[in-house]
Amino acid sequence: MRYISSRGQCPAVDFETAVMTGLAPDGGLYIPSTFPRLTEGDLKRLQDASFVEVAATVLKPFVTPSLDEQELEAMLDKAWESFRLDTVTYLRPLQDAWLLELFHGPTFAFKDVALQLLGHIFDHFLAKRQRSATVLGATSGDTGSAAIAGCRGRKQLRIVILHPHERTSLIQRRQMTTITDANVTNLALRGDFDDCQAIVKELFGDPVARNEYGLTAVNSINIARVLAQMVYYVQSSVQLWKRFGQAIDFCVPTGNFGDILAGHWARVMGAPIGRLVIATNQNDILSRLFEQGRYETDEVSQSLSPSMDIQVSSNFERLLYELGQGDPHWVRTQMTALYKNGGFSLGEAATDKLRRGFAAGRCDDTQTLAEIKKTFVNDGVTLDPHTAVARAVARNHQTTAPMVILATAHPAKFPGAVQKATGQPPTTPQALKQVLDGEERFEVIEANAQAVRAVLQGLSTATKLG
Ligand SMILES: *Cc1c(COP(=O)(O)O)cnc(C)c1O
């Protein structure tokens, strides 16, 4: 398998290079050059296969020749050991839909599914290159913990995560700072999230620092994350196909478009998936695109579903490439207009194409709380605010096809919203309670690049990774 850039100005690469590089050198996103079809035989066999078996079948063509079958299987065997369910995910029936619970991993959110595997993949390629690397990232609170959980204890990797001091929730901070493996460093910066992000950007922009500390990122545009997420779409759709004999619709709480793109790619591979419904909160760049055919940035507004509070959906560029018939020049024109003028129009042909495979809707905070309450009363199930956004939007797109709603976070991560909606706090699982009791380790530093450099310098001289 070769990976090409959505902007078409750099050579195609193999899986290893695409994963280790992240963003393509021309600023584009890597896309598989072809999508192998699952055979009738595969689809039937996978109906009763385990998550790891589905992953092996789905991912094999995408990692060849960078990984051979044994290497891939060895990684898959270990990847989801940290999950609390042997099945990794769980398909829970509701009265008129299905919840695909993806939050049974170490940080109680769906990003664990991909990041737990990514940690192993990075480690493998680094060991092969006899190198180590430092994952550097900034978090406003909710995505840092999944990255830390994916990298902790990996031999060739160190991870340094910046968060704004005293500006994250208690649970968010403790999910990061109670992980005390030697290769994990949490830095609390005396500043806000924008300061943290600016410092990370500055360090990545400095070739000397980048090289000296072996800086790398695990952000949501990494191709391995999207590929790993295809696995649960394939598995749940073939299981429900076996039961209902018809294509399955999915409604996905969407921010950066990585999760729903994985659903689309699973559909392209031949998984029995009908319509994919994009659910946004009040940060609704994608639902506005559906209504107006125009992709236009807006200010980010804080909502009850913070992991979907985005200005642009970075992975959308990968779909854009397909909507533009694989013409990288067209993609570059649109992206230039986005940066220069804050938006672009899709045009009729691409808008039609988009509407054929997808639908979209938005749900604001008031509707989110109402949905948590409604599902609590009618189904006896507590939803987190992200999942509630998807369920509320799904109600407007229900047809005769079975509908799966992706449940992306555990409700106990959002006790405030749940309490407000239902009048009672969510039940907190034992593993999350331990996070609230565990000992914390983090360093408070000034919010400037010099202070972060000093820490990186100290780490690289103190410990030589194996
Ligand atoms: C990241 C995240 C999302 C959005 O996923 P994207 O791939 O960015 O669209 C939704 N819900 C939760 C809980 C998340 O952490």
The ligand as an ORCA input file, in Angstrom:
! r2SCAN-3c Opt
* xyz 0 1
  C     -12.365     13.417     19.892
  C     -13.762     13.160     20.335
  C     -14.858     13.282     19.457
  C     -14.698     13.759     18.020
  O     -14.018     12.845     17.207
  P     -13.358     13.337     15.824
  O     -12.636     12.159     15.296
  O     -12.440     14.470     16.193
  O     -14.467     13.787     14.940
  C     -16.111     12.972     19.924
  N     -16.312     12.595     21.213
  C     -15.295     12.476     22.081
  C     -15.586     12.085     23.494
  C     -13.985     12.752     21.688
  O     -12.982     12.646     22.576
*
